[in-house]
Amino acid sequence: QGIDGRGISVGIVDFPLLVGHKEYADRLIHYEEIPESNYPAAMHGAAVASLAVGKTCGVAPAAKLYFIAAELTPDTSEYNETFVYEAKAIHRLLDINLQLPEKEKIRVISISNGWDPGYPGYDEVIAAVQRAKQEGVFVVSASLYGDYGYMLWGARRTPMANPDDVSHYEISTYYKDRISRWTPEALEECIFVLQDDRTYASWLGEQDYAYGQYGGQSWGIPYMAGLYALCCQVNSDVTPDSFWKAVQETAHRTEEVIFGQKIPLTIVNPPALLEAMAK
């Protein structure tokens, strides 16, 4: 139907990218590193870029890509992680966005990481997300609940099974191990997207791919960012709140029994979502 993210730009903040991979090279508009890195391309960067906007494995295969590699490990610190560079990367993407024509704006930023209080750069990254909200850019991250109040979890599908048959889906391995931390009422609010059993661009070569049986939050975040880009294509007035409300209202609802407990499984339904957003 031509709903492929064309006319929408997606920002990604992650590890160094293999910029020439055929999945996204022709739509990679901007790439930089903060700070400049001597590290080679990373597995993570190529994977998340292709899952969001890849030609064959991405949700929004015609969207433009603005990618910033941001350092996570500080040079000298008692901490093993800092959010300072991610904050700078968000601000950099927002600064670039100010220069873009209205029809080419970055509408969503995907960051497959989350931030916790007490770490260097926490206040800075929270301020950067606040700026993004004010400027109409949705930041999809592992801190989605803290930043917006949305809960995003992961599902898996039986390999080679019909992707349109919801009975083949179940909660991903990563989240099954964490079910006991949440009440059934909280789980009712969770939206599940496919994370396990994914094929994505490999960092080892521009024509190469990798398959991962087990995934985590890192693979669900670019999926949701790509889906938001599709919704922006069919409805330029979409906001994070209107998007999430529509996601919940159109989702497939089923349940799974884990450790004797019935767990609600609310799986995103892209065709129904896009139809609702286009009205």
N, C-alpha and C positions, 0 to 999 in steps of 0.2 A: 504493500500500500504506500510505499515511499516514506514510511516512518522509520528513519534510520539515523536521526540526529543531525541531519544536514542543516546548516545555518546556526548551529549551536556550538559553543566552545566549552571544553572541559579542561579544568586545571587539575594537575596531579602533583602532589608533593611526596617524594619517596626516595629510594636509593638511586645511585647512578644508573642511567638508562643506556641500553644498546640502541643508539639513535637510528640506525639504519635498518632495523627489522622491517620486513615487508608487511607486517600486520598494521603498522601505523606510520611508517616513515613519510609517506606522501602527505600526511595530514599533521605532522609535527611542525607546528608553526614557531615554537620558541622552546629552547632548552638552555638551562644554565645550572650552575652548581653554587650552593651557598653553605660554607665557603668553597672556593675552588678545590676540587678533590683530585688526588692522585690515584684513587681507587679505580679499578676497571668496572665495566658494566656489571650490575648485580642481578641475580636471579629475580629478586623481588620487584625491581623496577619494570623490567620487561613484562613480567606476569601481570601486574596491576594495570599497566597501560593497555595491554591487549585485551584484558577482561572488560575494560571500560569501553574502549573505542576500536578494538581490533577488527580488521576486515572480516575475518571468519569466526573468531571466538569472542568478539565484543558485543555488548548490548547496543551500542550506538556507533555502528561502523562507518558513518559518514561525518561524525562530529570532528571538529578540529581539536588539536591537543596542545596545551601549554604545560610543560613539564619542568619542575624544579627539583633537583636533587638536594636534599637538606641533610647536613650532618646531624647524627643523633648522639654521638659520643663526644663529650668535651675533651679538649686536649689535656687539661690538668684539673682534676676535681675529685672529691671523695665520692661523687655520684658516678654512676655508669650511664647516665642518660641526661640529656638536656633538651628542652623544648625551644630554646632561644632561636635556633636556625629555622625550625618549622614556623615559628611566629614571623620571622623575617621573610620566609618564602610566601606565606599567606599575604603579607603586606605587598610583596613584590608582584604577585599575581593581581592583586587589587589595583596597584598602581598602573600595571599594564592595561588592565581593563578600562581604566579611565580614558585611555587613548583609543580604544577600539570603537568602531561604528556601532550603533545601537543593534543592528542585526547580526553582529559578530561577537557580542559580549560573552565573556565567561559567565555561565549561569550556575556552575557547581564546581566545587573543589573536592577531590577525593584524597583522603589521607589515611592510609591503613596503619594508623597508630592512635594511641589515646594518651591523655595527659592526666597526671595525678598531682594533687597539692603536695608541696614540699620539695619538688624537684626544681632545679634551675630552669627559668624560662616559663614557669607555669602561668604567672600573672601576664606575661607578655603574649602567650598563645591565646589565653582567654580574651585578652583585649583585641587580638587580631580576629578572632571568631566574631566578636561583637561588631567590629568594623564591617566584616563580611555581611552580617545580618542587616546592618544599616544600609549597605550598598546593594542589597538584593541578591547576594551570592550564598548559596546553600553549601555549608561545609559538612561533608559526610565523613565521619571518622569513627574510631572506636570509642570516642567519648560522646556519641550521639545522644545518649540518655541524659548526661549531665548538661550538654549544650542546648538541647532542644526538648528533652523529655520523651524521645522516641526510642523504642527498643528494637534492635535489629539482631536477629540470630541466624544460624545457618542450618541448612537442610542438605540431605544427600538424596540421590535418585539411584535406583538399581541400574548399574551400567547396562547399556543397550536397551533398556526398557523405554516404553512410549513416554516421551517427555510431557505429553498432554494429559496423561492419566495420573491424577493426584494420588491414587492408591499406591503408586510406586515410590512415593516420597516418604522420608522419615527424618527425624532430627539428626543432625550431623554428629559424628563421633566426638568432636571437640566439645559440643554443648551437652551431650548426654552425660558427660562426666561432671557437669556443673549444675544439673537440674535441681539437686537438693538445696541449692542456695536460694531458690526462688519459690514463692507461693503460687498456687494455681491461678489466683487472681492476677498476679503480676504477669504470669505467662500468657494470660488471655490477651494482653496488650502487645505481645511480641509479634513481629513480622519476620517470617522465615524466607530466606533466599538461598539459592543453590550455592554451596561452598565446596563440598567434596566432589571427587571424580570429575575434575576439570582439566581441560587441555588449554594451554596458553603458550605464548611466545617464549622461546628459550633465550637466555642470555648468552648462549655459547656460539650462536651463529645467526646471521640475518635471515636464513631460510629455515631455521630449526624450531622445533616445538618440544614441549615437555608435557607429561601427563602426571597429575598428582591425585592419588587415591584419597588422601586426607587433606583437608584444607582447614582454614580457620577464619577469623574475622577479616583477615587481610583480603580474602577473595570475595567476600560478600559486600564489602564497602565499595569497590569499583563497580560492581554489578548495580548497586543501588544508585550510584552517581550516574551511570549510563542510562538507567531507567528514568531518572529525573530529567536528563537531557532530552529523551524522547518526549516526555510530557511537555517540556518547554517548546518543542517543535510544534505540537498540536495545539498548545494553549500558551501564548506568550505571557499571560497574566498569572501563571501558576506560582505559588509560593510554597515554602516547605510545609506549612500547616495545611494548605489545601491539598497538596500532594499526599501527605501522610494520611489525612482523613480519607481521601479517595482510595489509597492503598488498602486501608483497613476495611472500607465498605465493599470493595470488589474482590477481596482475597478469597481463595479456597479455604474452607474451614473443615478440618477433620481432627482426629486425635490419635495418639499413640500411647500404648501402655509401657511404662518404664519403671522397673522395680516395683511392680504392682500398682503403680499410680497412673491414672489417666491424665495425660498431658495434652492440652490443646495445641494443635498445630495449624497455624494460620499462614498459608503459603501465598506469596505474591502471585497475582494473576495478570500478567502484562496486557493481554488483549482486552480484557474487561476494564482494566485501569485506563488504558489509552482511549477507549471508547467513552468512558465517563469523563475524562479530562477534556475531550474534544467538544463536548456539548456546551 
